[in-house]
């Protein structure tokens, strides 16, 4: 069994944006669910994460994750922690060879960073709240603290909900517009009154534009592709129920 993942040529270091395919979970979690908070059998989640690590040639015991809270805190990883005991944060950075940083998503944007020359990598979970709060810029600052240089850092935005799938109401739009990053260009008219379509990946890229030299996005829509990705929005529109989460990993 092989865990399926996508990569980007832009990120010249081992990494993978994993899909939902190639794992051992069943039912609504089928099959490569990597989230302990999903309600899935923890043993199956651990097995899925071992498959992810193996796909990248990493040690499963050195694949670390976070308790993600839609904030802007960044953890500096010096040693792997026990599976499921990650700190409350939404990004990680490390310069320790062999440590793999894993971010869990199901519509939010996973963003992987690397400065291969410095041997520094980063991974961030960027929903709209975290992006507005500055989690991406905070990740770059933490990488710089480990010796990375902005002109050498590359960031890749992985599979996330696309603008065509992401209808939002006025309160969310107002919160993003209040940030002042010329954010109105990331909203298109919705199909209903007082609704807009939000370009999350474009907004994330704009947040990073003044921070680093190279930013790209895979352009894969988690909400529209049921076969390859889990999606909170798709689950909500279907009336709720259990859901799995995909993982995105970068290896130092």
N, C-alpha and C positions, 0 to 999 in steps of 0.2 A: 504494500500500500504506500502511495506517495502523495504527500501533501502538495496541492497545486498552488502556485504563486506566480505573480507578475513581477517583472523587474524594470528598471530604467537604465538605459545606457549612460544617462547623465550622472548617475551615482557610482563612481568608480571604486566600489567597495562591496563586500558581500551583503546582500539585503534581499528581502522578499515582501511583497504585498500579497498576503495569502488570501485565497478565496474560501468558500465554504466547502470545497471539494477535497476528498482524500483523507477523511478522518473516520473515527469509530463511533461517533455519537449517532443517536437515532431520533426518529420522530421530528418534531419541530426543530431540534438541534442538529439535524443531519447536515453535514457529517463532521466538519472540522471546526466545531465550536471550541473556542479557546478562552471562554470567560467563566470564571468561578461564580460570578454573581448571577448567572443566567438561570440557575435552578437545575442545570444538568448534573449528572452523576460526576462528582469530583474526580473519580478514577478515570472516567472517559476524557474529561478535560485534560488531565495530566498526560494521558496517552496521546491526545491530539497535540499537545505542546511538545511532546517528545518527537512526534513525527515532523513537526515544524522545525525543530532544532536539527534533526537528522537531514532534512532537505537542504539546509544551509551548511552542513558539516560542522555544526556547533554542538557543544555539550549541553544536554537538556538541563543539567543542574546549574548552568550559568546563563540560562535564559530568564531574565527578570521582568516583572511587570509591576504595575502600580495599582493603588486604589484610586481610580480616576473620579474627579469631583467637578469637572467643568470649571476649573480655576486656572491660575497662571503660575503656580509653584513648580519649580524644577528640582529634581533630585539629582545629586552628583553621586554616581555609583562607583564605589571603590572595591566592593566585594559583593558577590551575589547573596541575596537573602533567601529565606525559606519560601517555597512556592506558596503563594497566597498571602504573604506577609509584607507586601510592598507598601511604602508610605503613601499618604494621601497627597497626590500631586498629579499633574497632567503632562509632565515631560521629564525626560531623563537625559543625562549626558555622561559619557565615560571616556577615559583614555587607557583603560585597562584591557590589554589584548585578551581575546577569548570571551569577553562578556557580550551577551546579546541583549539588546533592548527591545522589548515587545510592547506595542500599543494596541489596545482593543478598541474596535469601532463597529458600528452598524448603521452608519449614515454620516457621522462626524468625519472630519478629514484627518487621516493619519499622515503626518509629515515626517519624513526621514531626512537626516542631515549628515554630512560627512566632510571632514577635511582630512583626506588620506595622508597628506604630507605630515601633518601634526599627529596623526593617529587618533583623532578625536571624532566621535560620532554623537548624534543626538536623535531623539525620537519624541514627537509631540502628538497629543490628542487635541485637535482643534475643532470643537463645536463652535457655534457662533459666539457663545458667551466667553469661552476661553480665548478665542481670537480677538474679540473686543477687549478683553482684559489684558492682552499682551503676552500670551503664553509663547507665541512664536518668537517674538523679540527677546523674551526672557531666556529661551533656549539658546539663541545665538550668543547672548551675553555669558551664559554659563559655559558654552563651548570656548569662548574667548578666554575665560578664566582658566581653562586647561591648556591654553596655548594655541588654539585655532585662530586663524586670521580670516576676517570677513571676505577678502578677495579670493580666498581659496575654498570657502564653504559652498557646497552645493546642497540645495534642498529639493526634494521631490514630493509633491502632493499626490497621495495615493487615491484609491477608489473611495468616493464619497457621494452623497446625494448631489445630483446635478440641478442646475437652475430650473430646467423644465419640470422637475419633480418636486421642487421645494417651494410650495406655497406658504406664505407667512402673513400674519396679521399686522395691524398698525403698531401694536406695542413693541413687537420685536423689531420692526423696521425703524421705529423711533429710537430704540436703544442703540442700534447700529449707526444710524445717522448722527447721533449725539457724539459719537467718537471723533468725528471731524476728519476722516481720511478720504474725503470726497466720495463717500460711500454710496451716494445716490446712484452712481453708475452701475452698481451691482444689483439693482432692483429693476425688474421689468414688470409691466402691468400684468396683474393676475387675470384669471378667467371669471372672477367674481368681484363685486364691488368691495372696495377697501381691502383687497388682497393683492399681494405682490409675489413675484418669483425671485428668490434670492440666489445669487451666484456665490456659493460658499468658497469654492476653490479659487475663484478670481479674487475674492476678498482676502483670502489667506495669502495669495501671491502678492497682492498690493501691500499687505502689512510687512512683507519681507523685502519689498523692492528697494528700500533704502538701507537695508541691513547687510545684505550679501550680494554677491555678483551673479549667481546662477540659480534660477528657480524654474522648475518645470512641473507639469501635472500630467498624470496618466489619462485623465478625461474619461474615467469609467464611472457610470452611474449606479450606485448600489441599490437605489429604490426601483430602478427600471429592470434590473437583471436578477430575477428570482433564482435562476439556475446557478449563478456564481456567487451571489452575495446575500448576506443577511441585511435586513433593513427595518429600522424602527418605524419609519414613515409608512412603509408598505404594511407592516404588522398592524399599526394603528388604523389605517384605512380599512383593513380587513376585519376589524372588531376586537383586536387584542389577542392575548394568548402568549405562550412562551416563545422565546426567541434566542437564537445563538448570536455569537459575535465573531467576526474575523479578526485576525491578528496581522500586524505589520512589524517587521523585525529588521534591525540593522546590527551588524556584527563588527565589533572593534577588532 
